[in-house]
């Protein structure tokens, strides 16, 4: 290769390294963005629930205030009509009653819309929660299956090593490929012929016993014959 080609290759590899670094950095940024999005989503859901709670409190306060105003207005209407102070209070209560009624109607409409949005938010939150649980369950199941398969493989390998007669042909081939025996030296004793027959210990015992028996018979033959008492026999012949 000439110098120009080498220079071009160097530039290409430099650009490839830059692209690789940029791609890896982009992947890190994407992962960080996903993390922030999930965090913002959870914070948004919490803030939405907080707003719903505050609006519910506001609606309850308006309803209670309206009940009190109407109760006082009913009391003032049943009182004396000629009292100026009473009339002023009645007028103020009526004005406040109108304001509260309008606000209560608007709050009821807003609360109905808020209830629908809360239901939608709850359904969306529940769907995301169920999806995350399903994903977690799938990951746990895959991990359990892989752990069980690894345990079974180790157990089977242990059985194959301890009991080679139960091995399959593939496992025997793997075992033979893994097992490396040392070479046999040239001067090693490799003649495994059957030795010549020799007398055993029991044969020597039998021979010794037989010799002892024969010796007893020899002793009996060498003994002198005893003298018989023939006096009685001679006396019988005389008669």
Helices and strands as residue ranges (DSSP letters): H 3-77, H 84-162, G 164-166, H 169-178, H 201-222, H 231-238
